Amino acid sequence: MSDLLPNYVLENYSKAVKTDLSTWLSLNPLPSLCEPKLDGIRVFLFKSGDELVLSSKHGGIYTPKGNPKVFAKVPEFLHAPHRAILDGEYVAHEGLFLFDVLRIDERDVRPLVLKERKKILKEILRGTDLEVPFTLARSSEEITAQREEFVQKGREGVIVKNPSSTYGQPNSWLKMKRYDTIDCFVMDYEETPDMKKTGIPRSWYVGVYDAAGQRVNLGKVGSFVEKVDPRQVRIGSVIEVRFQEVTDDMKLRAPFILKVRHDKIPAECLLSQIRQEPGKISH
């Protein structure tokens, strides 16, 4: 059964779009629900009786017995139903955070609007510290201010949600980071003099997929933060790249690698992260 859990997560997890705030608000009227954007691994928590299993969307399976550190801060769910599926994020060195609920016992609660699902989640998590805090913003200025507040507290930014949306409703969640980033995949590497000496590439060609499934070359990136090990940046790797702007010929200006994304695959690296394509809002 556990082999099926990652597929369930991958097929059902609700996605946040990345577009400008005014466009998003034209589809999602105020007020908006604001949560901190966490820098972790997206997971579902599956509960069946006393058994708990965490699954990521790309194959990771975690249990209290096999991964005690992951569950170190997870107390007993005294107010939880016998069976439940909860949505959240696991952050290294911080633990598990939960922000939504998909199912309680035999009831699929995804058709409920977010504000109702939040009430259910609050009851399930009562007495724990696992629920992601949120606020209601009644203007675009409040949303922007909330992002800045989360950034000052060390978070990546803010996730803005339509409180009247069902789970998985397209374009109902918005991702606003503290700077412009894009998830892209490594297409090739450049044979630099340094690589000829060490055998380790330090300059890579990166790309994304457009709406037609064609690869778009975004140019080279040869800078990275200290924590990135260049030996882990291989052809096919997904990397998160910070950039200054996108040039007219679709190249990233002043890019550098923030991290290797082991939780993503190349098919998830879409051009729509930085350019809205006809008929859709960016993911």
VENRAHU-V673273 format. One line per field, one symbol per residue. phi: phi as a letter, one per 30 degrees, with the letter a starting at -180 (. if undefined). psi: psi as a letter, one per 20 degrees, with the letter a starting at -180 (. if undefined). burial: b if it has 16 or more other C-alpha atoms within 10 Angstrom, else e. A space follows every 50 residues. Layout:
phi: ???
psi: ???
burial: ???
This chain:
phi: .ddddedddddcddcccbbdddddddcbeddbccbddccbcdbccccbic dbbcbcdbjdbbbeddbeddceccddcdcdddbabccabcceibjcbbba bcabhccdcddddedddddddeddcejcccdddbbcccadddddddeddd dddjddlbccbddccddieeiccbcbddadbbcbcdcabcddeddddcic dbbbcbabcdddicdcdcjcbbbadeddcedcccejdcbcccbdacddci bdchdadcaccdcbceddcceddbbdceiacdc
psi: ghhighhgghiippqproaqgggghhinqqrqppqqoqmbppqppppoci ppppprikipppqhghmhhhjhjoaqnhjqrgqqoqpappppihbpppir phqpcjpojhiqqghhhhggggghjpjrkippqrrppjrhhhgghhghgg ghjjribqppqoijqrpjppjippporirprqprqphrqpnrhhhhghjo qjpqpqrrpahjjqpopjaqpjqqrhipohiinrpiqpqppqrgrprhkl qpplqqphqpnijqqhiinqhihippqpjrqq.
burial: eeeebbeebbeebbbbbbbebeebbeebebbbbbbbbbebbbbbbbbeee ebbbbbbbbebbeeeeeeebbeebeeeeebeebbbbbbbbeeeebbbbbb bbbbeeeebbeebbebbbebbbebbeeeebbbeeebbeeeebbbebbbeb beeebbbbbbbbbbbbbbeebbbbbbbeeebbbbbbbbbeeeeeeeeeeb bbbbbbbbbbeeeebbbbbbbbbbeeeeebeebbeebbbbbbbeeeeeee bbbebbbbbbbeebbbeebbbbbbbbeeeebbb
